[in-house]
Amino acid sequence: MTRPEISIVIPLLDEVENVDELLTRTLAALDDLGRPGEVICVDDGSRDGTFAALRRWTARDPRLTAVRLARHFGQAAALGAGVDRARGAVIVPMDGDLQNDPADIGALVATLEGGQYDVVSGWRRVRQDPLHRRVPSWLANRLISRLGGIALHDTGCTLKAYRATVARNLPLYGGTHRFLPLLAHWQGARITEQPVRHHPRRRGRSKYGLERTVAVLFDLVLLRTLAREEPRRRRHRVAAVVRGTEPRD
């Protein structure tokens, strides 16, 4: 297969109900770009058949790679496992629950390739989440902007476009996925924000509960520590990798 120019990285946890529509729409978005690309799906220890569904898709499309972590390590580690395997010059992370819209990928990539920025961060301007998710997110965004010196409305949106040289240098462990634009900014990356669509979850169960709200607020206290640390070794272990097969006659 031609070396991909764009790598889409999708962490998943118990999303078997969404896999088929997710990959249908994501591959269609890749087709619309008209460029060589790949989709790397990272199963973060699912127990519902998510990886089996991903394996079926890899048998149908050579652009797909399925990675299975040995257990549940968290979203940052799952993103790290995908970034480690990404071959494109542009890396686009995206959630696997279909709240992010794959149709927005092209616009983010176009802005990135305009040459002025290293990261184009999605902004869920009309967010389709319950109040108990939106309030902590609003607070976190305000504090991140104040503490970090970066004016973004929505640092927590997974859907972003990165230059691969930036993404590969981000510390992806623990809860750092919540602060990636800030960490990239501290490393000197040029960042802009662009509105993206956001959809309510239609299938599957949200992984966001009270414990994650507490974790977000606690992690804010550690922001300055993160700024001083060197990126540590990524703490995940891969159990299996299945790449898409070449089409057969």
C-alpha positions as CSV (number, residue, x, y, z in Angstrom):
1,M,0.0,0.0,0.0
2,T,1.2,3.6,-0.8
3,R,2.7,5.2,2.3
4,P,-0.2,7.2,4.0
5,E,-0.1,11.0,4.2
6,I,-2.8,11.1,6.9
7,S,-3.2,8.9,9.9
8,I,-6.5,8.8,11.8
9,V,-6.1,7.4,15.3
10,I,-9.2,6.2,17.2
11,P,-9.1,4.9,20.7
12,L,-12.1,2.6,21.6
13,L,-13.4,1.1,24.8
14,D,-16.5,-1.1,24.6
15,E,-17.8,0.5,21.4
16,V,-18.8,-2.7,19.5
17,E,-22.2,-1.1,18.7
18,N,-20.5,1.8,17.0
19,V,-17.7,0.1,15.1
20,D,-19.5,-0.5,11.8
21,E,-20.9,3.0,11.4
22,L,-17.7,4.6,12.7
23,L,-15.5,2.9,10.2
24,T,-17.9,3.3,7.3
25,R,-18.0,7.1,7.9
26,T,-14.3,7.5,8.7
27,L,-13.2,5.6,5.6
28,A,-15.7,7.7,3.5
29,A,-14.1,10.8,4.9
30,L,-10.7,9.5,4.0
31,D,-12.0,8.8,0.4
32,D,-13.2,12.4,0.2
33,L,-9.7,13.7,0.9
34,G,-8.4,11.8,-2.2
35,R,-5.1,11.2,-0.5
36,P,-3.3,8.1,0.8
37,G,-4.3,7.5,4.4
38,E,-4.7,5.0,7.2
39,V,-7.0,4.4,10.1
40,I,-5.5,3.0,13.3
41,C,-8.1,1.8,15.9
42,V,-6.8,1.1,19.4
43,D,-8.9,-1.2,21.6
44,D,-8.2,-0.1,25.1
45,G,-9.1,-3.4,26.9
46,S,-12.7,-3.7,25.7
47,R,-14.8,-6.6,26.9
48,D,-17.7,-6.4,24.5
49,G,-16.3,-7.7,21.2
50,T,-14.9,-4.5,19.9
51,F,-11.6,-6.0,18.8
52,A,-13.4,-8.9,17.0
53,A,-15.4,-6.3,15.1
54,L,-12.2,-4.4,14.2
55,R,-10.5,-7.6,13.0
56,R,-13.4,-8.2,10.6
57,W,-12.9,-4.8,9.1
58,T,-9.1,-5.2,8.7
59,A,-9.8,-8.3,6.5
60,R,-11.8,-6.0,4.2
61,D,-9.7,-2.9,3.9
62,P,-5.9,-2.6,3.8
63,R,-6.0,1.0,5.2
64,L,-7.0,-0.3,8.6
65,T,-4.9,-1.3,11.5
66,A,-6.3,-2.7,14.7
67,V,-4.3,-2.6,17.9
68,R,-5.4,-4.3,21.1
69,L,-3.9,-3.3,24.4
70,A,-3.3,-6.0,27.0
71,R,-5.7,-4.3,29.4
72,H,-7.5,-1.0,30.0
73,F,-4.7,1.6,30.2
74,G,-6.7,4.8,29.6
75,Q,-7.3,7.1,26.7
76,A,-3.9,8.8,26.7
77,A,-2.1,5.5,26.5
78,A,-4.4,4.3,23.7
79,L,-3.7,7.4,21.7
80,G,0.0,6.9,22.3
81,A,-0.2,3.3,21.0
82,G,-1.9,4.7,17.8
83,V,0.6,7.6,17.4
84,D,3.5,5.1,17.7
85,R,2.2,3.2,14.7
86,A,1.1,6.2,12.6
87,R,3.0,6.7,9.4
88,G,1.4,9.8,8.0
89,A,2.8,13.4,8.2
90,V,-0.5,14.5,9.6
91,I,-2.1,12.7,12.6
92,V,-5.8,13.1,13.4
93,P,-7.1,11.6,16.7
94,M,-10.8,11.1,17.0
95,D,-13.2,9.6,19.6
96,G,-14.8,6.2,18.8
97,D,-18.3,7.0,20.0
98,L,-19.5,8.9,16.9
99,Q,-19.8,12.2,18.9
100,N,-17.0,13.6,16.8
101,D,-17.9,13.8,13.1
102,P,-15.5,12.2,10.6
103,A,-16.7,14.6,8.0
104,D,-14.9,17.4,9.8
105,I,-11.5,15.8,9.3
106,G,-10.9,17.3,5.8
107,A,-11.4,20.9,7.0
108,L,-9.0,20.4,10.0
109,V,-6.4,19.0,7.7
110,A,-6.8,21.8,5.1
111,T,-6.2,24.4,7.8
112,L,-3.1,22.6,9.1
113,E,-1.7,22.3,5.7
114,G,-2.1,26.0,5.1
115,G,1.3,26.2,6.8
116,Q,0.6,28.6,9.6
117,Y,-0.1,26.1,12.4
118,D,1.2,22.9,13.9
119,V,-2.0,21.9,15.6
120,V,-5.6,22.6,14.7
121,S,-7.8,21.9,17.7
122,G,-11.5,21.1,17.3
123,W,-13.9,23.3,19.2
124,R,-17.3,21.7,20.0
125,R,-19.0,25.0,19.9
126,V,-22.5,23.4,20.2
127,R,-21.8,20.6,22.6
128,Q,-24.3,17.7,22.9
129,D,-23.4,16.5,26.4
130,P,-25.3,16.6,29.7
131,L,-24.7,19.3,32.2
132,H,-22.5,17.2,34.5
133,R,-20.0,16.9,31.7
134,R,-20.2,20.4,30.4
135,V,-19.7,22.3,33.7
136,P,-16.3,20.6,34.7
137,S,-15.2,20.9,31.1
138,W,-15.9,24.7,31.1
139,L,-14.1,25.1,34.3
140,A,-11.1,23.1,33.1
141,N,-10.9,25.1,29.9
142,R,-10.9,28.4,31.8
143,L,-8.2,27.2,34.2
144,I,-6.1,25.8,31.4
145,S,-6.2,29.0,29.5
146,R,-5.2,31.0,32.6
147,L,-2.5,28.7,33.8
148,G,-1.1,27.8,30.5
149,G,-1.2,31.1,28.5
150,I,-3.3,29.6,25.7
151,A,-6.7,30.9,24.6
152,L,-8.8,27.9,23.6
153,H,-12.4,27.3,24.2
154,D,-12.2,23.5,24.1
155,T,-8.9,21.8,25.0
156,G,-10.7,18.5,25.7
157,C,-12.0,17.8,22.2
158,T,-10.2,14.7,20.9
159,L,-10.7,15.6,17.2
160,K,-7.6,17.6,16.2
161,A,-5.1,17.7,13.4
162,Y,-1.4,17.5,14.4
163,R,1.8,17.6,12.4
164,A,3.3,14.2,13.2
165,T,6.5,15.8,14.4
166,V,4.4,17.5,17.2
167,A,2.2,14.5,18.1
168,R,5.1,12.1,18.5
169,N,6.7,14.4,21.1
170,L,3.7,14.7,23.4
171,P,3.7,12.9,26.7
172,L,0.8,10.4,26.3
173,Y,0.2,8.8,29.6
174,G,-2.2,9.1,32.6
175,G,-4.7,11.9,32.0
176,T,-2.5,14.0,29.7
177,H,-5.0,13.6,26.8
178,R,-7.1,16.3,28.4
179,F,-4.3,18.9,28.1
180,L,-2.6,18.0,24.8
181,P,-3.0,21.5,23.1
182,L,-1.5,23.1,26.2
183,L,1.4,20.6,26.3
184,A,2.0,21.2,22.6
185,H,1.9,25.0,23.2
186,W,4.6,24.7,25.9
187,Q,6.8,22.8,23.4
188,G,6.5,25.7,21.0
189,A,3.8,24.5,18.6
190,R,1.6,27.0,16.8
191,I,-2.0,26.3,17.6
192,T,-5.4,27.4,16.3
193,E,-9.0,26.4,17.0
194,Q,-11.7,25.5,14.6
195,P,-15.4,24.7,15.2
196,V,-16.4,21.1,14.6
197,R,-19.7,19.3,14.9
198,H,-20.6,17.4,18.0
199,H,-23.4,14.8,18.2
200,P,-25.2,13.2,21.1
201,R,-24.2,9.6,21.9
202,R,-26.8,7.3,20.3
203,R,-25.4,3.9,21.1
204,G,-23.3,2.4,23.8
205,R,-22.6,3.7,27.3
206,S,-20.7,6.9,28.2
207,K,-17.4,6.3,30.1
208,Y,-17.7,9.6,31.8
209,G,-18.8,9.6,35.4
210,L,-18.2,11.4,38.7
211,E,-14.8,9.9,39.1
212,R,-13.6,11.4,35.8
213,T,-14.9,14.8,36.8
214,V,-12.8,14.5,40.0
215,A,-9.8,13.3,37.9
216,V,-10.0,16.4,35.6
217,L,-10.0,18.8,38.5
218,F,-7.2,17.0,40.2
219,D,-5.1,16.9,37.0
220,L,-5.4,20.7,36.7
221,V,-3.3,21.0,39.9
222,L,-0.5,19.0,38.2
223,L,-0.3,21.1,35.1
224,R,2.9,22.9,36.1
225,T,4.5,19.6,37.0
226,L,3.7,18.3,33.6
227,A,5.3,21.3,32.0
228,R,8.6,20.6,33.8
229,E,8.7,16.8,33.2
230,E,10.4,15.1,30.3
231,P,7.9,12.8,28.5
232,R,8.1,9.5,30.3
233,R,8.1,6.1,28.8
234,R,4.6,5.3,27.5
235,R,2.9,2.9,29.9
236,H,1.0,0.5,27.7
237,R,1.7,-3.0,26.5
238,V,0.3,-4.2,23.1
239,A,-1.2,-7.7,23.1
240,A,-2.0,-7.8,19.3
241,V,-1.8,-5.8,16.1
242,V,-3.8,-6.7,13.0
243,R,-3.2,-4.8,9.8
244,G,-5.6,-4.7,6.9
245,T,-4.9,-7.2,4.1
246,E,-4.3,-6.3,0.5
247,P,-7.4,-6.8,-1.8
248,R,-7.5,-10.2,-3.4
249,D,-8.6,-11.1,-6.9
